[in-house]
Amino acid sequence: MTKLERVPPGVDPTVPSSARVYDYLLGGKDNLAVDRTFAERLLTVAPDARATARANRDFLVRAVRVMAEQGIRQFIDLGTGIPTSPSVHEIAHAADPSATVVYVDYDPVVRLHAEVLLAGGKNVTSVQADVRRPGDIAEDPEVTRLIDFSEPVGLVMVAVLHFVTDEEDPEGLVEEFARRVAPGSHLALSHVMAESSPAARAQLSSGTANTPMQVTFRPHERVRALFGPFGLLSPGLVPVQDWRADDDGLPPLPGGGPARIRVDGGLGRLAGPVSSGGTR
């Protein structure tokens, strides 16, 4: 299959999907015409969007690797997207084959591909659920089968919270996850920034308005606040292409200068338990 040749049940082929657009920008083939059209329009105002998508993916790889080095042996990837290698479970299993990984996404296309990828996989599963409902995720039997919430968990929220509107309370979502995980848990988070170029912001905003992939741009300090009780680790919240890039000797984005679509990322650690009031 060179591209999606059939549309899974429940998928509207006239509406772009964030997972499929991201897949296209990464060079994947699991996307529809509407996704490719949207991505190409975006590339006209942000020709470095492909490089930024790859930098965001590299950030995920490095962040999961750091969490594994810190002793994290169970991960929940929230807003997984269409599987791309190396996936979270591949990185985690390289550190410890007994590590457990749960992939979470509400997109049926993602679920379809995850089921194929994970068929027969050990210590890894996927569930179709919405990040906006942390309780449903934490209490899902398939999640609790692999995740022991009395032990530290690595939460992955890479390029997902900018699809959560202010009215849906992204800070509250993070805080609820924090209440459910043990001290020592980590949160890897990346977010598209208000500091992106005006032209790129306008294209993304107009192209995603009133769709499930509507983007909310937030400034640096607001995104930093999304970590809530998770204390940021070095080097803090920085553009994803700069986050511990020296660890891998990765080159800067082509073309030089700041990315037109800026995505910042960081890794936080939960030092102590979080009460229902949000205080430790």
Secondary structure, 3 states (H helix, E strand, C coil): CCCCCCCCCCCCCCCCCHHHHHHHHCCCCCCCHHHHHHHHHHHHHCCCHHHHHHHHHHHHHHHHHHHHHCCCCEEEEECCCCCCCCCHHHHHHHHCCCCEEEEEECCHHHHHHHHHHHCCCCCEEEEECCCCCHHHHHHCHHHHHHCCCCCCCEEEEECCHHHCCHHHCHHHHHHHHHHHCCCCCEEEEEEEECCCCHHHHHHHHHHHCCCCCCCCCECHHHHHHHCCCEEECCCCCEEHHHCCHHHCCCCCCCCCCCCCCCEEEEEEEECCCCCCCCCC
